Amino acid sequence: MTKLDPPPVLDCARVLAYAVVDESVIYSERGCLFVDGNLLGPVPRLAICQNLRETEIMIFHCDNELNVLGVAGAHSSVQNAKTAAERSYRGISNKWVDASVTEDEAREFLKLEFSGEECSFCGRWPFEVGQMIAKGNLRICAKCVCEFHEIVHKV
């Protein structure tokens, strides 16, 4: 991994492709992205990502350190995401690098990132569940809370 390569995962989403926006890429304010009510504007890095166990593809707009500044999503394929990015970043089409990150590699990376944060009851990871409640060293995911609720309230 070079300084310009992203990690296998950004904001819990598997990186499928990435691009550096250099001086040869022209930003045109098409498909404007607003974050917290403000126009994001041009960014130096883009990444095409996908959450594990989801089909939609997203474009992550990042700073030079690969911090995600904004997300444009709901693309049905990597190619559709690249086409959408080209509308705002003319010339980005030939900048994309395939990240070659498998789902297993992304999952292993996330397990290392969230080591010790899995549900104490079922072993699910925070990226696999909607919510996680923690108290001390114990954690319980929303799915287990629902299961326990059903057990306790059975007649």
Steps between C-alpha positions, in 0.01 A plus 500: 500500500645836398424834660225555242337157543195488728454235766270209404211673679387862537223578750413128527457466121720285275708703255440383143691771311666830574635802315718799571359825364799674346537816290395315183151440647253786460236545768165610362232563759267239348340263748582732790549329834375679810628403844332652807328751272822618336629432150799268535677610183801326347696243700848355441402132529202285395425140593231266375381290793240247603370411844530132581178306433354786294473540126507876454826664397605836644750769407698622800639854470819512707778731607868416441512289818197299379263642756152471352351847456180404318329205336298477180331163473239275352688395188417154365852422379859618518474613138191711578686660792798577273266655242339716770842610628605596146209747483647698791868419449571508125806291426472275808406198285860411422615555862311214666705224662334167580550437872464120467366470856291188558209491743702265721795742507267788588334296775839401649615864492181606682541227760847634579367857512215401734693244705335459840180676392299195392169408665568306821206269424502418127844624390368736231716800418385864509514517119258204481227645720307824520579584860722378779453579869809487719552503876851440621645206308157362407323573175162397365373556148149613411420156357577328831298762689200416278552126548522541880189720497306227315620232743411705808156595366392153383184383671 
